[in-house]
């Protein structure tokens, strides 16, 4: 359904829309911002140096539900979306790249070190793997709090191994190679003296149990959704991050999955099985990527089939509140390089989304009226600049506002369960 038809007058009090009291949350879910799938070209651990560890720290803003004490976990993965193609691969996979992880979180001036499998201080991960900490011992975390995740990653053979990371900046983002000096239990900015660059790592997912019901989003993105030609900071980084960082003045927890050049063809459950991990820990899936599919002359039927493949899994996955995850489709923006035939596919795809995509799209959001003139973009006619990203962020956030209540459903909602 088009976002212009959404009811922005809903009562989104902490007890839920319309003043309805919802049950206290019991299920694990995404709790904060700046989570993502690795998407940076792998870096040699040694690269001419004597490095033995990759360390880093990044901030996360907690959503409206806050977090129950002793419930935060950090999930990490060893796969990536490949720069230039968007293809999902188990990486780094080179010899010696198997890694041993340590994790901790900072809340104010106290650092809480994680364990694995009951008491272990670290956990090993191979290509294609994922690991998750135990519940970390910590106090309740209030809504709107900025906490920090810390990591130390050691490779089984740093002389031959590679590390991955993410090409976006989070709050106080740090990532570097070092000769040692494990700083997992320290507090505040890490000491990077004597180190080399790369790589910053966001958690795949930072999860916990909220104190009150709280929404969370997974976002499938291409270069525009990632940030290209916006500034890459923790307060900008494209209209999606800008918008989700202030929905009615609140943080809407989010995880990004994508890279420049990404296509929805690379994001289907068949093409990207690893990216389906922990889908049940969000309440909303937002699909932005599509412009590169159209530029590659994929047909309307192909676009519909891929959208339906993703939406079928989304709408059949039960989220943390016992309801199916909402499928949100973002209309393809206007693009200066589209041919006449490609513009026809773009228009037909957008019209299909706005009409509900044969019941596969729960909410459609059309930001074309706010994207500006592609012929005036700063570097090409494809990627909006910072002003246009800011202009799109406001209506995007407004469209997401009803979904702050994880129990909200749009008029005419069709459940597959």
C-alpha positions in Angstrom: 0.0 0.0 0.0 1.4 3.5 -0.8 2.8 5.4 2.1 0.6 8.4 1.4 -2.4 6.3 2.6 -0.8 5.4 6.0 -2.5 6.7 9.1 0.2 8.9 10.7 -2.2 9.8 13.6 -1.8 6.5 15.3 -1.1 6.5 19.0 2.3 5.0 19.2 2.7 5.1 23.0 5.0 2.5 24.6 2.0 0.3 25.3 1.2 0.1 21.6 -0.9 1.8 19.0 -4.3 2.9 20.0 -3.5 2.6 23.7 -3.7 -1.2 23.6 -1.5 -2.9 26.2 0.8 -5.4 24.6 2.5 -8.3 26.5 5.9 -7.8 27.9 8.5 -9.0 25.3 10.0 -12.5 25.9 11.7 -13.1 22.5 15.2 -12.1 21.3 15.4 -9.4 18.6 17.6 -6.8 17.0 17.8 -3.9 19.6 20.0 -1.2 18.0 21.4 0.5 14.9 24.6 -0.1 13.0 24.4 -3.8 12.3 25.3 -5.2 8.9 26.8 -7.9 6.6 30.5 -7.6 5.8 30.8 -5.9 2.4 34.4 -4.7 2.2 37.1 -6.3 0.0 39.2 -8.6 2.2 42.5 -7.4 3.6 45.7 -9.4 4.2 46.2 -9.6 7.9 50.0 -9.1 7.6 50.2 -6.9 4.5 53.9 -6.4 5.1 53.6 -6.0 8.9 53.8 -8.1 12.0 50.1 -7.9 12.9 48.5 -10.6 15.0 45.0 -9.2 15.8 42.2 -7.2 14.3 40.5 -5.0 16.9 37.7 -2.5 16.8 34.8 -0.6 18.4 31.6 0.9 17.1 28.5 2.5 18.6 24.9 1.4 18.5 21.7 3.4 19.4 19.1 1.5 21.3 15.5 1.7 20.2 12.3 2.6 22.1 12.0 -0.7 24.0 15.3 -0.5 25.9 16.9 -3.8 26.8 16.3 -6.2 29.7 19.3 -6.8 32.0 21.5 -9.8 31.1 20.0 -10.4 27.7 22.4 -8.8 25.1 24.1 -11.1 22.7 26.5 -10.3 19.8 26.3 -12.4 16.6 29.1 -12.4 14.1 29.5 -14.1 10.6 32.2 -15.0 8.3 30.6 -14.4 4.9 30.2 -11.3 2.8 28.4 -9.6 -0.1 31.1 -9.2 -2.8 32.0 -5.6 -3.8 31.3 -5.0 -7.5 28.9 -8.0 -7.9 26.8 -8.3 -4.7 27.2 -12.1 -4.8 27.1 -13.8 -1.3 30.3 -15.8 -0.6 31.8 -17.6 2.4 34.7 -15.2 3.1 37.4 -14.8 4.0 38.0 -18.4 2.9 41.8 -18.3 2.2 44.1 -20.6 4.2 44.7 -19.3 7.7 41.6 -17.1 7.7 39.8 -19.1 10.3 39.4 -16.7 13.2 39.0 -16.7 17.0 36.7 -13.9 18.3 36.3 -12.1 21.6 33.4 -9.7 22.2 32.3 -7.1 24.8 29.8 -4.3 25.1 30.2 -0.9 26.8 27.4 0.8 28.7 28.5 4.2 29.9 31.8 3.7 31.7 31.6 0.0 32.3 32.6 -2.8 29.9 31.0 -6.2 30.0 33.0 -9.0 28.5 31.1 -11.7 26.7 31.5 -15.5 27.0 30.7 -18.3 24.6 29.2 -21.7 25.2 28.8 -21.1 28.9 32.3 -19.9 30.0 34.7 -19.7 27.1 36.4 -16.3 26.6 36.5 -16.8 22.8 34.9 -18.7 19.9 36.3 -20.0 16.6 34.7 -19.3 13.3 35.5 -20.6 9.8 34.4 -19.4 6.4 30.6 -19.5 6.1 30.2 -19.7 9.8 28.4 -17.7 12.4 28.9 -17.4 16.2 26.9 -15.8 19.0 27.9 -14.9 22.5 26.1 -16.1 25.6 23.8 -13.6 27.3 26.1 -10.9 28.5 25.8 -9.8 32.2 24.7 -6.1 32.2 22.1 -3.8 33.8 18.9 -2.7 32.1 19.6 -0.4 29.1 17.3 2.6 28.6 15.8 3.6 25.2 17.9 6.0 23.3 21.2 4.9 25.0 24.3 4.7 22.9 26.3 1.6 23.7 29.4 0.3 22.1 30.4 -3.2 20.9 34.1 -4.2 21.0 35.9 -7.0 19.3 39.2 -8.7 19.0 39.8 -11.2 16.1 42.9 -13.4 15.8 43.6 -15.5 12.8 44.8 -19.1 12.8 47.6 -18.0 10.6 48.0 -14.2 10.3 50.8 -14.5 7.7 48.5 -16.1 5.1 45.0 -15.1 6.4 42.6 -12.4 5.4 40.0 -10.3 7.3 36.7 -8.8 6.2 34.8 -5.8 7.4 32.3 -3.1 6.4 32.7 0.0 4.4 30.4 2.2 6.4 31.2 4.3 9.5 29.3 3.7 12.7 29.5 6.0 15.8 33.1 6.4 16.9 33.9 3.7 14.4 37.3 2.0 14.9 39.0 -0.9 13.1 42.7 -1.7 12.8 45.3 -4.4 12.8 47.7 -4.6 15.7 50.6 -6.5 17.1 48.6 -7.5 20.2 47.6 -5.7 23.3 44.1 -7.2 23.7 41.8 -4.4 24.6 38.5 -6.3 24.9 38.0 -5.4 28.6 39.0 -1.8 28.3 36.6 1.2 28.1 36.4 4.1 25.7 38.2 4.6 22.5 40.8 1.9 21.7 44.5 2.7 21.5 45.5 2.2 17.9 49.1 3.4 18.2 51.5 1.2 16.4 48.7 -0.3 14.3 47.7 -0.6 10.7 44.4 0.3 9.0 41.4 -2.0 8.7 39.0 -3.4 9.3 36.0 -2.1 11.1 33.4 -4.7 11.9 29.8 -4.2 12.8 28.0 -7.1 14.5 25.8 -9.1 12.1 23.2 -8.6 14.8 23.2 -7.1 18.3 20.3 -8.7 20.0 18.5 -8.7 23.3 15.0 -8.8 24.9 13.3 -5.4 25.1 11.6 -4.1 28.2 8.6 -3.0 26.1 7.6 -3.9 22.5 10.0 -2.5 19.9 10.3 -2.8 16.1 13.4 -3.6 14.2 14.3 -3.6 10.5 16.5 -5.6 8.0 17.2 -3.6 4.9 18.3 -5.0 1.5 20.3 -2.2 -0.2 22.3 -1.2 -3.2 24.7 1.8 -3.5 21.9 4.4 -3.0 20.6 2.7 0.1 24.2 2.2 1.4 25.1 5.9 1.2 26.9 6.5 -2.2 27.3 10.3 -2.7 26.0 11.1 0.7 28.7 11.5 3.4 29.7 8.3 5.1 29.2 9.2 8.8 27.2 7.9 11.7 24.7 10.8 11.3 24.3 10.7 7.5 25.1 7.6 5.4 22.1 7.7 3.0 18.5 8.4 3.4 17.6 5.0 4.9 20.1 5.3 7.8 19.2 9.0 8.2 15.5 8.2 8.4 15.8 5.2 10.7 18.0 7.1 13.1 15.0 9.5 13.8 11.6 8.0 13.3 9.3 10.3 15.4 12.5 11.3 17.2 13.3 7.6 18.1 15.9 5.2 16.9 14.4 2.4 14.7 16.9 -0.5 15.1 18.3 -1.6 11.8 20.6 -4.0 9.9 21.9 -3.3 6.4 22.6 -6.1 3.9 24.1 -4.9 0.6 26.8 -3.2 -1.4 27.3 -0.9 -4.4 25.9 -2.5 -7.6 23.6 -4.9 -5.7 20.6 -6.5 -7.4 17.6 -8.1 -5.9 18.6 -11.1 -8.1 21.5 -11.6 -5.6 19.3 -11.3 -2.5 16.7 -14.1 -3.0 16.8 -16.9 -0.5 18.2 -19.2 -3.2 21.0 -16.8 -4.1 21.7 -15.6 -0.6 20.9 -18.3 2.0 23.3 -17.0 4.6 21.6 -13.6 4.6 18.4 -15.2 5.8 20.1 -15.9 9.2 18.1 -14.6 12.2 15.4 -13.1 10.0 13.0 -13.9 12.8 14.7 -11.3 15.0 13.3 -8.3 13.1 9.7 -7.1 12.6 10.1 -5.4 9.2 12.1 -6.2 6.0 12.7 -3.2 3.7 13.8 -3.9 0.1 15.4 -0.9 -1.6 17.6 -2.6 -4.2 16.2 -2.8 -7.7 17.7 0.0 -9.8 20.7 -2.1 -11.0 18.4 -4.9 -12.0 16.6 -2.5 -14.3 19.8 -1.1 -15.6 20.9 -4.6 -16.5 17.8 -5.0 -18.7 16.1 -7.6 -16.5 12.4 -7.9 -17.3 9.5 -6.9 -15.2 8.6 -10.6 -14.8 12.1 -11.3 -13.4 11.8 -8.4 -11.0 8.4 -9.6 -9.8 9.6 -13.1 -9.4 12.6 -12.1 -7.2 10.5 -9.7 -5.1 8.0 -12.5 -4.6 10.7 -15.0 -3.6 12.0 -12.7 -0.9 8.5 -11.6 0.3 7.3 -15.2 0.5 10.0 -16.0 3.0 9.5 -12.7 4.9 5.8 -13.0 5.2 6.0 -16.6 6.2 8.6 -15.9 9.0 7.2 -15.3 12.5 8.9 -12.4 14.2 9.6 -11.8 17.9 5.9 -10.8 18.7 4.3 -13.9 17.1 3.3 -12.1 13.9 4.6 -12.4 10.4 7.3 -9.9 9.4 6.1 -7.0 7.4 7.4 -6.7 3.8 8.1 -3.1 2.8 9.0 -2.2 -0.8 10.7 1.0 -1.8 9.9 2.3 -5.2 12.7 2.5 -7.7 14.0 6.1 -8.0 14.2 8.0 -11.3 17.6 7.5 -12.9 19.2 9.6 -15.6 20.8 6.7 -17.4 17.6 4.6 -17.9 16.6 4.1 -21.5 12.9 4.5 -22.6 12.4 0.7 -22.2 14.0 0.7 -18.8 11.9 3.6 -17.7 8.8 1.6 -18.7 10.0 -1.4 -16.6 10.7 1.0 -13.7 7.2 2.6 -13.9 5.5 -0.8 -14.2 7.4 -2.2 -11.2 6.6 0.8 -9.1 2.9 0.7 -10.0 2.9 -3.0 -9.1 4.4 -2.3 -5.7 2.0 0.6 -5.0 -0.9 -1.7 -5.9 0.3 -4.2 -3.3 2.4 -6.5 -5.5 -0.3 -9.1 -5.7 -0.5 -9.1 -1.8 3.3 -9.6 -1.5 4.1 -6.0 -0.5 2.5 -4.9 2.8 3.7 -1.3 2.6 5.1 0.6 -0.4 7.0 3.9 -0.1 7.5 6.1 -3.1 10.2 8.7 -2.6 10.5 9.9 -6.2 8.8 13.2 -5.4 11.6 14.0 -3.0 14.7 12.7 -4.8 15.4 15.9 -6.8 16.4 16.1 -10.4 19.0 13.3 -11.3 20.5 15.7 -13.9 21.7 17.9 -10.9 23.3 15.1 -8.9 26.9 15.9 -7.8 28.8 13.0 -9.6 26.4 11.2 -12.0 22.7 11.0 -12.7 22.2 7.9 -10.6 23.2 8.8 -7.0 21.5 11.6 -5.1 23.8 14.0 -3.1 23.6 14.8 0.6 20.8 17.4 0.2 18.6 14.9 -1.7 19.3 12.1 0.8 18.2 14.5 3.6 15.1 15.5 1.6 14.1 11.8 1.2 14.9 10.8 4.8 12.1 12.9 6.3 9.2 11.3 4.3 10.8 7.9 4.6 10.9 8.2 8.4 7.3 9.4 8.4 6.2 6.4 6.4 8.0 4.1 8.9 6.4 5.8 11.9 3.4 3.4 12.3 5.8 0.5 12.2 7.4 1.7 15.5 4.6 -0.4 17.0 5.5 -4.0 16.1 1.9 -5.0 16.3 0.7 -2.5 13.7 -0.7 -3.8 10.5 -1.7 -1.6 7.5 -5.3 -1.4 6.3 -6.1 -4.3 4.0 -3.1 -6.4 5.3 -3.0 -9.9 4.0 -1.3 -12.5 6.2 0.2 -15.6 4.7 -0.1 -17.5 8.0 
